[in-house]
Amino acid sequence: MSPRMSAADRRELTIRAAIAEFARGGYEGTSTSAIAERVGVSQPYLFRLFPSKRALFLAAAERCFDDIEGEMRDAAGGLYGGEAMTAMGARYRKLLHGDTTLLQFQLQIYAAALSDGDVRRVGHDRWARLLRTVGELSGEGRQEVMRFASVGMLLNVLTAFDVPHAWGDDLPESLGRWAEGAGTAEGDGGEGLEGSTG
């Protein structure tokens, strides 16, 4: 690591490393030494940046939500209404398919929240903010925002389980066909997400 790097840059590198490590090992299964090694700093230096492993996990969780929110803002751009929703949905699908780290870490946040009140508070606050952001960017009402969020969570499941699916109006039909006839390892044809239009 360059000695000229600012403290803010070092914090950023550490948060990014933490996201990658926590995504793979979860909170309990990730050591601060692994994060420090990935960053290229000593453990004592890591603890000068973040006072505890929990503080680092919470910072990483905040950054994960920052990233998602930033991507939604960028995707919506100058669009409005259904066009903004479509653009944000397409961006989220691209994020999930581009790098599994985002989804893995989201799932680790949800798992940690079940037993950790601090993580639960971060998720509580940031999910509310994300829903408000989607509504503000699109101008859509609560029902459409909830539908958007629900489909996003469904996408998490489809991606995690590598379920082949079409997109848009064809999604219910494609999932129905999969569940009825191809919902087994033998019956999915090995198609996976690569064979889908999602």
MDAnalysis code that builds the backbone (N, CA, C; Angstrom):
import MDAnalysis as mda
import numpy as np

u = mda.Universe.empty(594, n_residues=198, atom_resindex=np.repeat(np.arange(198), 3), trajectory=True)
u.add_TopologyAttr("name", ["N", "CA", "C"] * 198)
u.add_TopologyAttr("resid", np.arange(1, 199))
u.add_TopologyAttr("resname", ["MET", "SER", "PRO", "ARG", "MET", "SER", "ALA", "ALA", "ASP", "ARG", "ARG", "GLU", "LEU", "THR", "ILE", "ARG", "ALA", "ALA", "ILE", "ALA", "GLU", "PHE", "ALA", "ARG", "GLY", "GLY", "TYR", "GLU", "GLY", "THR", "SER", "THR", "SER", "ALA", "ILE", "ALA", "GLU", "ARG", "VAL", "GLY", "VAL", "SER", "GLN", "PRO", "TYR", "LEU", "PHE", "ARG", "LEU", "PHE", "PRO", "SER", "LYS", "ARG", "ALA", "LEU", "PHE", "LEU", "ALA", "ALA", "ALA", "GLU", "ARG", "CYS", "PHE", "ASP", "ASP", "ILE", "GLU", "GLY", "GLU", "MET", "ARG", "ASP", "ALA", "ALA", "GLY", "GLY", "LEU", "TYR", "GLY", "GLY", "GLU", "ALA", "MET", "THR", "ALA", "MET", "GLY", "ALA", "ARG", "TYR", "ARG", "LYS", "LEU", "LEU", "HIS", "GLY", "ASP", "THR", "THR", "LEU", "LEU", "GLN", "PHE", "GLN", "LEU", "GLN", "ILE", "TYR", "ALA", "ALA", "ALA", "LEU", "SER", "ASP", "GLY", "ASP", "VAL", "ARG", "ARG", "VAL", "GLY", "HIS", "ASP", "ARG", "TRP", "ALA", "ARG", "LEU", "LEU", "ARG", "THR", "VAL", "GLY", "GLU", "LEU", "SER", "GLY", "GLU", "GLY", "ARG", "GLN", "GLU", "VAL", "MET", "ARG", "PHE", "ALA", "SER", "VAL", "GLY", "MET", "LEU", "LEU", "ASN", "VAL", "LEU", "THR", "ALA", "PHE", "ASP", "VAL", "PRO", "HIS", "ALA", "TRP", "GLY", "ASP", "ASP", "LEU", "PRO", "GLU", "SER", "LEU", "GLY", "ARG", "TRP", "ALA", "GLU", "GLY", "ALA", "GLY", "THR", "ALA", "GLU", "GLY", "ASP", "GLY", "GLY", "GLU", "GLY", "LEU", "GLU", "GLY", "SER", "THR", "GLY"])
u.atoms.positions = np.array([
    [0.849, -1.182, 0.000],
    [0.000, 0.000, 0.000],
    [0.887, 1.234, 0.000],
    [0.567, 2.199, -0.787],
    [1.365, 3.410, -0.894],
    [1.315, 4.206, 0.400],
    [2.501, 4.664, 0.919],
    [2.491, 5.460, 2.141],
    [1.832, 6.820, 1.948],
    [1.684, 7.249, 0.694],
    [1.067, 8.546, 0.414],
    [-0.455, 8.469, 0.342],
    [-1.008, 7.268, 0.446],
    [-2.460, 7.118, 0.367],
    [-3.112, 7.801, 1.567],
    [-4.184, 8.511, 1.320],
    [-4.873, 9.214, 2.396],
    [-5.601, 8.215, 3.289],
    [-5.930, 8.677, 4.489],
    [-6.677, 7.827, 5.408],
    [-8.027, 7.441, 4.811],
    [-8.655, 8.373, 4.090],
    [-9.949, 8.083, 3.464],
    [-9.807, 6.984, 2.416],
    [-8.719, 7.026, 1.625],
    [-8.481, 5.991, 0.616],
    [-8.213, 4.643, 1.277],
    [-7.483, 4.668, 2.385],
    [-7.211, 3.409, 3.098],
    [-8.489, 2.831, 3.680],
    [-9.332, 3.686, 4.206],
    [-10.627, 3.213, 4.716],
    [-11.448, 2.596, 3.591],
    [-11.442, 3.253, 2.432],
    [-12.202, 2.737, 1.290],
    [-11.697, 1.360, 0.865],
    [-10.387, 1.205, 0.752],
    [-9.813, -0.094, 0.397],
    [-10.187, -1.157, 1.419],
    [-10.174, -0.775, 2.681],
    [-10.493, -1.724, 3.745],
    [-11.949, -2.146, 3.689],
    [-12.844, -1.198, 3.443],
    [-14.266, -1.542, 3.326],
    [-14.498, -2.466, 2.140],
    [-13.860, -2.182, 1.017],
    [-14.024, -3.043, -0.169],
    [-13.499, -4.451, 0.109],
    [-12.360, -4.530, 0.786],
    [-11.805, -5.842, 1.134],
    [-12.738, -6.568, 2.097],
    [-13.297, -5.829, 3.043],
    [-14.207, -6.440, 4.012],
    [-15.451, -6.983, 3.327],
    [-15.995, -6.238, 2.381],
    [-17.169, -6.721, 1.646],
    [-16.855, -8.051, 0.971],
    [-15.703, -8.124, 0.312],
    [-15.328, -9.363, -0.390],
    [-15.150, -10.521, 0.582],
    [-14.493, -10.270, 1.705],
    [-14.245, -11.346, 2.673],
    [-15.516, -11.746, 3.412],
    [-16.285, -10.774, 3.877],
    [-17.536, -11.092, 4.570],
    [-18.525, -11.777, 3.632],
    [-18.507, -11.427, 2.354],
    [-19.405, -12.065, 1.387],
    [-19.151, -13.562, 1.343],
    [-17.891, -13.942, 1.407],
    [-17.542, -15.368, 1.335],
    [-17.722, -16.081, 2.661],
    [-17.323, -15.448, 3.756],
    [-17.287, -16.160, 5.028],
    [-18.320, -15.759, 6.048],
    [-19.086, -14.700, 5.783],
    [-20.030, -14.222, 6.773],
    [-19.317, -13.526, 7.921],
    [-20.106, -13.011, 8.843],
    [-19.517, -12.276, 9.959],
    [-18.680, -13.193, 10.839],
    [-19.248, -14.293, 11.260],
    [-18.552, -15.196, 12.181],
    [-17.364, -15.889, 11.522],
    [-17.491, -16.203, 10.251],
    [-16.454, -16.989, 9.586],
    [-15.335, -16.182, 8.953],
    [-15.337, -14.867, 9.137],
    [-14.314, -14.016, 8.529],
    [-13.418, -13.435, 9.609],
    [-12.123, -13.564, 9.425],
    [-11.169, -13.007, 10.396],
    [-10.701, -11.633, 9.937],
    [-10.411, -10.790, 10.899],
    [-9.864, -9.477, 10.552],
    [-8.475, -9.615, 9.943],
    [-7.773, -10.702, 10.273],
    [-6.442, -10.902, 9.670],
    [-6.565, -11.148, 8.176],
    [-7.618, -11.847, 7.739],
    [-7.822, -12.083, 6.308],
    [-8.113, -10.760, 5.595],
    [-8.895, -9.893, 6.238],
    [-9.194, -8.594, 5.634],
    [-7.928, -7.750, 5.565],
    [-7.167, -7.735, 6.658],
    [-5.923, -6.959, 6.675],
    [-4.961, -7.445, 5.603],
    [-4.869, -8.757, 5.452],
    [-3.978, -9.322, 4.438],
    [-4.417, -8.909, 3.034],
    [-5.707, -8.921, 2.793],
    [-6.216, -8.529, 1.475],
    [-5.883, -7.063, 1.182],
    [-5.954, -6.220, 2.209],
    [-5.656, -4.802, 2.036],
    [-4.147, -4.555, 1.949],
    [-3.379, -5.427, 2.626],
    [-1.930, -5.245, 2.667],
    [-1.487, -4.392, 3.841],
    [-2.229, -4.502, 4.954],
    [-1.863, -3.771, 6.169],
    [-1.812, -4.754, 7.331],
    [-1.272, -4.296, 8.445],
    [-1.239, -5.127, 9.655],
    [-2.592, -5.063, 10.352],
    [-2.844, -6.067, 11.216],
    [-4.084, -6.047, 11.990],
    [-4.164, -4.826, 12.914],
    [-3.055, -4.476, 13.597],
    [-3.136, -3.267, 14.427],
    [-3.515, -2.019, 13.618],
    [-2.996, -1.925, 12.391],
    [-3.359, -0.770, 11.560],
    [-4.839, -0.830, 11.192],
    [-5.334, -2.028, 10.876],
    [-6.751, -2.191, 10.557],
    [-7.619, -1.653, 11.697],
    [-7.207, -1.968, 12.930],
    [-7.991, -1.536, 14.085],
    [-7.806, -0.053, 14.404],
    [-6.848, 0.592, 13.775],
    [-6.783, 2.052, 13.877],
    [-7.828, 2.682, 12.945],
    [-8.118, 1.984, 11.847],
    [-9.135, 2.480, 10.916],
    [-10.545, 2.187, 11.415],
    [-10.739, 0.998, 11.968],
    [-12.038, 0.562, 12.480],
    [-11.801, -0.077, 13.853],
    [-12.492, 0.377, 14.875],
    [-12.184, -0.077, 16.233],
    [-12.508, -1.540, 16.512],
    [-13.337, -2.152, 15.673],
    [-13.714, -3.545, 15.909],
    [-14.163, -4.194, 14.605],
    [-14.222, -5.510, 14.638],
    [-14.740, -6.260, 13.492],
    [-16.190, -5.875, 13.208],
    [-16.972, -5.683, 14.259],
    [-18.369, -5.299, 14.079],
    [-18.479, -3.932, 13.407],
    [-17.650, -2.986, 13.831],
    [-17.675, -1.652, 13.215],
    [-17.351, -1.747, 11.728],
    [-16.424, -2.617, 11.373],
    [-16.066, -2.797, 9.973],
    [-17.214, -3.450, 9.201],
    [-17.867, -4.437, 9.801],
    [-19.007, -5.080, 9.139],
    [-20.127, -4.070, 8.904],
    [-20.397, -3.245, 9.896],
    [-21.449, -2.241, 9.755],
    [-21.105, -1.224, 8.671],
    [-19.840, -0.822, 8.609],
    [-19.412, 0.111, 7.554],
    [-19.553, -0.534, 6.183],
    [-19.227, -1.818, 6.100],
    [-19.355, -2.536, 4.831],
    [-20.827, -2.657, 4.428],
    [-21.696, -2.900, 5.403],
    [-23.132, -2.993, 5.110],
    [-23.658, -1.650, 4.597],
    [-23.253, -0.569, 5.243],
    [-23.659, 0.758, 4.772],
    [-23.187, 0.980, 3.336],
    [-21.943, 0.585, 3.052],
    [-21.400, 0.785, 1.709],
    [-22.145, -0.056, 0.677],
    [-22.544, -1.261, 1.036],
    [-23.313, -2.112, 0.130],
    [-24.606, -1.402, -0.276],
    [-25.307, -0.841, 0.690],
    [-26.535, -0.109, 0.381],
    [-26.233, 1.165, -0.403],
    [-25.126, 1.840, -0.061],
    [-24.722, 3.024, -0.837],
    [-24.537, 2.663, -2.310],
    [-23.870, 1.528, -2.540],
    [-23.597, 1.104, -3.913],
    [-24.881, 0.830, -4.675],
    [-25.814, 0.112, -4.047],
    [-27.080, -0.200, -4.709],
    [-27.843, 1.086, -5.008],
    [-27.916, 1.964, -4.018],
    [-28.626, 3.223, -4.215],
    [-27.980, 4.052, -5.323],
    [-26.650, 4.094, -5.329],
    [-25.942, 4.840, -6.374],
    [-26.213, 4.288, -7.761],
    [-26.261, 2.969, -7.869],
    [-26.550, 2.338, -9.161],
    [-27.974, 2.663, -9.615],
    [-28.918, 2.687, -8.674],
    [-30.292, 3.022, -9.028],
    [-30.379, 4.473, -9.517],
    [-29.687, 5.383, -8.840],
    [-29.687, 6.785, -9.254],
    [-29.088, 6.942, -10.650],
    [-27.976, 6.241, -10.867],
    [-27.318, 6.335, -12.166],
    [-28.198, 5.759, -13.273],
    [-28.833, 4.623, -12.998],
    [-29.662, 3.971, -14.012],
    [-30.882, 4.807, -14.365],
    [-31.500, 5.409, -13.352],
    [-32.703, 6.195, -13.609],
    [-32.374, 7.441, -14.417],
    [-31.201, 8.023, -14.161],
    [-30.777, 9.195, -14.921],
    [-31.883, 10.221, -15.032],
    [-32.190, 10.645, -16.243],
    [-33.258, 11.619, -16.466],
    [-34.586, 10.963, -16.772],
    [-34.692, 9.653, -16.556],
    [-35.938, 8.942, -16.863],
    [-36.956, 9.135, -15.753],
    [-38.195, 8.760, -16.034],
    [-39.268, 8.921, -15.062],
    [-40.307, 7.833, -15.267],
    [-41.079, 7.580, -14.244],
    [-42.165, 6.617, -14.334],
    [-41.680, 5.208, -14.649],
    [-42.444, 4.534, -15.497],
    [-42.119, 3.159, -15.857],
    [-40.764, 3.008, -16.508],
    [-40.338, 4.008, -17.274],
    [-39.022, 3.935, -17.915],
    [-37.911, 3.915, -16.873],
    [-38.055, 4.715, -15.826],
    [-37.059, 4.723, -14.754],
    [-37.045, 3.383, -14.037],
    [-38.229, 2.833, -13.763],
    [-38.312, 1.532, -13.089],
    [-37.659, 0.435, -13.929],
    [-37.933, 0.455, -15.225],
    [-37.352, -0.543, -16.115],
    [-35.829, -0.434, -16.130],
    [-35.333, 0.784, -16.198],
    [-33.884, 0.996, -16.227],
    [-33.235, 0.553, -14.919],
    [-33.869, 0.855, -13.800],
    [-33.315, 0.442, -12.508],
    [-33.348, -1.073, -12.355],
    [-34.434, -1.697, -12.813],
    [-34.520, -3.156, -12.758],
    [-33.456, -3.814, -13.607],
    [-33.239, -3.279, -14.801],
    [-32.215, -3.834, -15.686],
    [-30.833, -3.681, -15.071],
    [-30.589, -2.542, -14.425],
    [-29.289, -2.337, -13.785],
    [-29.076, -3.325, -12.639],
    [-30.125, -3.568, -11.854],
    [-29.978, -4.498, -10.737],
    [-29.702, -5.915, -11.237],
    [-30.393, -6.325, -12.303],
    [-30.131, -7.650, -12.873],
    [-28.684, -7.734, -13.343],
    [-28.200, -6.673, -13.976],
    [-26.818, -6.652, -14.446],
    [-25.842, -6.762, -13.276],
    [-26.133, -6.072, -12.186],
    [-25.277, -6.148, -11.006],
    [-25.205, -7.574, -10.463],
    [-26.356, -8.221, -10.382],
    [-26.386, -9.578, -9.844],
    [-25.630, -10.557, -10.723],
    [-25.708, -10.373, -12.016],
    [-25.069, -11.307, -12.936],
    [-23.604, -10.988, -13.154],
    [-23.195, -9.754, -12.855],
    [-21.815, -9.369, -13.119],
    [-20.835, -9.857, -12.079],
    [-21.240, -9.880, -10.823],
    [-20.336, -10.242, -9.737],
    [-21.186, -10.752, -8.584],
    [-20.937, -11.964, -8.154],
    [-21.768, -12.553, -7.101],
    [-21.501, -11.938, -5.728],
    [-20.442, -11.138, -5.594],
    [-20.103, -10.567, -4.285],
    [-21.246, -9.733, -3.722],
    [-21.890, -8.928, -4.561],
    [-22.986, -8.080, -4.094],
    [-24.094, -8.908, -3.469],
    [-24.525, -9.947, -4.167],
    [-25.599, -10.786, -3.643],
    [-25.130, -11.554, -2.411],
    [-23.930, -12.118, -2.474],
    [-23.426, -12.869, -1.322],
    [-23.393, -12.000, -0.072],
    [-22.909, -10.787, -0.219],
    [-22.814, -9.942, 0.960],
    [-24.194, -9.502, 1.444],
    [-25.109, -9.219, 0.519],
    [-26.472, -8.909, 0.946],
    [-27.035, -10.037, 1.802],
    [-26.857, -11.263, 1.349],
    [-27.381, -12.405, 2.092],
    [-26.724, -12.530, 3.456],
    [-25.434, -12.188, 3.543],
    [-24.743, -12.226, 4.833],
    [-25.282, -11.141, 5.767],
    [-25.628, -9.981, 5.206],
    [-26.224, -8.915, 6.027],
    [-27.550, -9.396, 6.608],
    [-28.387, -10.003, 5.768],
    [-29.686, -10.489, 6.239],
    [-29.495, -11.550, 7.328],
    [-28.550, -12.446, 7.122],
    [-28.307, -13.499, 8.108],
    [-27.826, -12.906, 9.432],
    [-26.898, -11.964, 9.367],
    [-26.373, -11.350, 10.592],
    [-27.443, -10.558, 11.323],
    [-28.360, -9.951, 10.570],
    [-29.400, -9.116, 11.176],
    [-30.325, -9.909, 12.091],
    [-30.452, -11.198, 11.846],
    [-31.347, -12.018, 12.659],
    [-30.904, -12.089, 14.108],
    [-29.601, -11.947, 14.358],
    [-29.105, -12.063, 15.730],
    [-28.345, -10.833, 16.213],
    [-28.229, -9.814, 15.374],
    [-27.457, -8.633, 15.745],
    [-28.307, -7.380, 15.545],
    [-28.660, -6.733, 16.646],
    [-29.522, -5.564, 16.583],
    [-28.918, -4.402, 15.824],
    [-27.587, -4.238, 15.873],
    [-26.947, -3.136, 15.154],
    [-27.057, -3.328, 13.641],
    [-26.835, -4.559, 13.200],
    [-26.965, -4.854, 11.770],
    [-28.421, -4.699, 11.346],
    [-29.323, -5.147, 12.205],
    [-30.752, -5.025, 11.903],
    [-31.150, -3.554, 11.756],
    [-30.614, -2.681, 12.601],
    [-30.926, -1.256, 12.497],
    [-30.408, -0.657, 11.193],
    [-29.199, -1.058, 10.797],
    [-28.669, -0.574, 9.515],
    [-29.588, -1.007, 8.373],
    [-29.950, -2.289, 8.358],
    [-30.835, -2.793, 7.306],
    [-32.189, -2.106, 7.331],
    [-32.721, -1.911, 8.504],
    [-34.018, -1.254, 8.674],
    [-33.983, 0.149, 8.071],
    [-32.962, 0.915, 8.453],
    [-32.863, 2.298, 7.971],
    [-32.569, 2.377, 6.480],
    [-31.657, 1.503, 6.015],
    [-31.243, 1.605, 4.623],
    [-32.280, 1.059, 3.661],
    [-33.056, 0.047, 4.066],
    [-34.134, -0.431, 3.204],
    [-35.204, 0.640, 3.053],
    [-35.517, 1.328, 4.160],
    [-36.498, 2.413, 4.077],
    [-35.991, 3.500, 3.131],
    [-34.724, 3.830, 3.254],
    [-34.151, 4.864, 2.390],
    [-34.146, 4.426, 0.930],
    [-33.841, 3.156, 0.685],
    [-33.824, 2.649, -0.682],
    [-35.217, 2.714, -1.309],
    [-36.234, 2.340, -0.544],
    [-37.602, 2.412, -1.055],
    [-37.992, 3.857, -1.358],
    [-37.624, 4.778, -0.470],
    [-37.917, 6.196, -0.729],
    [-37.192, 6.677, -1.985],
    [-35.945, 6.240, -2.147],
    [-35.153, 6.666, -3.305],
    [-35.784, 6.191, -4.603],
    [-36.205, 4.932, -4.642],
    [-36.833, 4.393, -5.851],
    [-38.104, 5.179, -6.169],
    [-38.881, 5.487, -5.132],
    [-40.094, 6.266, -5.351],
    [-39.802, 7.672, -5.843],
    [-38.792, 8.307, -5.255],
    [-38.437, 9.669, -5.676],
    [-37.888, 9.704, -7.092],
    [-37.047, 8.733, -7.422],
    [-36.444, 8.711, -8.756],
    [-37.482, 8.451, -9.847],
    [-38.428, 7.580, -9.559],
    [-39.397, 7.179, -10.583],
    [-40.672, 7.998, -10.562],
    [-40.999, 8.557, -9.396],
    [-42.287, 9.236, -9.258],
    [-43.444, 8.272, -9.115],
    [-43.148, 6.985, -8.993],
    [-44.208, 5.980, -8.876],
    [-44.718, 5.917, -7.436],
    [-45.938, 5.418, -7.275],
    [-46.558, 5.291, -5.962],
    [-46.066, 4.070, -5.201],
    [-46.589, 3.934, -4.004],
    [-46.135, 2.863, -3.103],
    [-46.321, 1.465, -3.687],
    [-47.430, 1.246, -4.359],
    [-47.683, -0.093, -4.880],
    [-46.610, -0.503, -5.891],
    [-46.256, 0.391, -6.786],
    [-45.231, 0.072, -7.783],
    [-43.856, -0.060, -7.151],
    [-43.581, 0.771, -6.158],
    [-42.288, 0.669, -5.465],
    [-42.189, -0.671, -4.743],
    [-43.274, -1.106, -4.101],
    [-43.260, -2.402, -3.412],
    [-43.113, -3.544, -4.406],
    [-43.769, -3.415, -5.557],
    [-43.623, -4.446, -6.586],
    [-42.172, -4.517, -7.053],
    [-41.562, -3.358, -7.259],
    [-40.173, -3.296, -7.691],
    [-39.260, -3.981, -6.674],
    [-39.456, -3.652, -5.390],
    [-38.633, -4.256, -4.342],
    [-38.866, -5.761, -4.252],
    [-40.116, -6.175, -4.399],
    [-40.437, -7.608, -4.325],
    [-39.778, -8.383, -5.449],
    [-39.818, -7.831, -6.645],
    [-39.184, -8.496, -7.784],
    [-37.670, -8.530, -7.579],
    [-37.113, -7.466, -7.002],
    [-35.679, -7.462, -6.713],
    [-35.292, -8.587, -5.765],
    [-36.101, -8.805, -4.734],
    [-35.809, -9.901, -3.802],
    [-35.982, -11.257, -4.486],
    [-36.983, -11.359, -5.364],
    [-37.148, -12.587, -6.138],
    [-35.927, -12.837, -7.017],
    [-35.392, -11.770, -7.607],
    [-34.176, -11.909, -8.418],
    [-33.023, -12.456, -7.598],
    [-32.931, -12.027, -6.335],
    [-31.885, -12.571, -5.464],
    [-32.007, -14.085, -5.350],
    [-33.243, -14.542, -5.153],
    [-33.482, -15.985, -5.017],
    [-33.170, -16.710, -6.321],
    [-33.666, -16.183, -7.437],
    [-33.438, -16.828, -8.730],
    [-31.948, -16.906, -9.047],
    [-31.215, -15.853, -8.709],
    [-29.782, -15.844, -8.971],
    [-29.060, -16.823, -8.065],
    [-29.403, -16.814, -6.774],
    [-28.736, -17.703, -5.828],
    [-28.930, -19.172, -6.197],
    [-30.133, -19.519, -6.670],
    [-30.438, -20.909, -6.997],
    [-30.273, -21.232, -8.473],
    [-29.773, -20.268, -9.243],
    [-29.507, -20.463, -10.664],
    [-30.752, -20.981, -11.398],
    [-31.868, -20.309, -11.161],
    [-33.139, -20.693, -11.776],
    [-33.261, -20.019, -13.142],
    [-33.455, -20.793, -14.210],
    [-33.641, -20.183, -15.529],
    [-34.987, -19.461, -15.575],
    [-34.982, -18.283, -16.175],
    [-36.222, -17.512, -16.228],
    [-36.165, -16.490, -17.355],
    [-37.357, -16.177, -17.848],
    [-37.492, -15.066, -18.784],
    [-37.661, -13.813, -17.951],
    [-37.838, -12.680, -18.600],
    [-37.993, -11.445, -17.849],
    [-39.265, -10.721, -18.264],
    [-39.634, -9.695, -17.524],
    [-40.808, -8.892, -17.840],
    [-42.091, -9.673, -17.648],
    [-43.004, -9.482, -18.562],
    [-44.308, -10.125, -18.461],
    [-44.223, -11.644, -18.578],
    [-43.116, -12.149, -19.143],
    [-42.961, -13.594, -19.305],
    [-42.434, -14.282, -18.046],
    [-42.050, -13.506, -17.032],
    [-41.470, -14.103, -15.820],
    [-42.402, -15.107, -15.142],
    [-43.673, -14.763, -14.848],
    [-44.523, -15.746, -14.168],
    [-44.670, -17.050, -14.949],
    [-44.834, -16.930, -16.265],
    [-45.001, -18.139, -17.080],
    [-43.728, -18.982, -17.074],
    [-42.584, -18.339, -17.216],
    [-41.334, -19.105, -17.260],
    [-41.051, -19.771, -15.915],
    [-41.346, -19.083, -14.815],
    [-41.135, -19.696, -13.496],
    [-42.123, -20.824, -13.247],
    [-43.367, -20.628, -13.711],
    [-44.357, -21.693, -13.575],
    [-43.931, -22.950, -14.306],
    [-43.446, -22.793, -15.545],
    [-42.973, -23.952, -16.312],
    [-41.807, -24.631, -15.602],
    [-40.889, -23.816, -15.087],
    [-39.728, -24.379, -14.391],
    [-40.172, -25.161, -13.155],
    [-41.062, -24.563, -12.350],
    [-41.500, -25.214, -11.117],
    [-42.255, -26.503, -11.385],
    [-43.054, -26.531, -12.456],
    [-43.863, -27.710, -12.746],
    [-43.075, -28.824, -13.414],
    [-42.133, -28.464, -14.286],
    [-41.485, -29.525, -15.036],
    [-39.981, -29.580, -14.966],
    [-39.377, -28.532, -14.472],
    [-37.923, -28.524, -14.507],
    [-37.326, -28.134, -13.164],
    [-38.103, -28.278, -12.124],
    [-37.636, -27.859, -10.809],
    [-36.786, -28.879, -10.094],
    [-36.133, -29.755, -10.858],
    [-35.207, -30.716, -10.266],
    [-33.885, -30.608, -10.995],
    [-32.850, -31.111, -10.374],
    [-31.525, -31.050, -10.996],
    [-31.520, -31.778, -12.331],
    [-32.327, -32.859, -12.441],
    [-32.339, -33.623, -13.676],
    [-33.144, -32.925, -14.762],
    [-34.123, -32.098, -14.339],
    [-35.064, -31.562, -15.308],
    [-34.797, -30.158, -15.786],
    [-33.753, -29.490, -15.253],
    [-33.583, -28.101, -15.661],
    [-32.763, -27.948, -16.926],
    [-32.339, -29.059, -17.471],
    [-31.643, -29.015, -18.745],
    [-30.269, -28.383, -18.682],
    [-29.791, -28.099, -17.453],
    [-28.476, -27.490, -17.332],
    [-28.410, -26.077, -17.885],
    [-29.581, -25.497, -18.119],
    [-29.609, -24.198, -18.782],
    [-29.148, -23.079, -17.869],
    [-29.655, -23.060, -16.626],
    [-29.246, -22.040, -15.685],
    [-29.535, -20.637, -16.184],
    [-28.929, -19.663, -15.536],
    [-29.178, -18.277, -15.879],
    [-28.590, -17.899, -17.234],
    [-27.577, -18.650, -17.657],
    [-27.004, -18.295, -18.938],
    [-27.958, -18.538, -20.091],
    [-28.918, -19.428, -19.872],
    [-29.875, -19.693, -20.917],
    [-31.125, -18.850, -20.815],
    [-31.122, -17.901, -19.868],
    [-32.315, -17.078, -19.670],
    [-32.171, -15.740, -20.334],
    [-33.285, -15.016, -20.374],
    [-33.222, -13.649, -20.885],
    [-33.144, -12.651, -19.750],
    [-33.082, -13.140, -18.477],
    [-33.000, -12.257, -17.324],
    [-31.625, -11.760, -17.178],
])
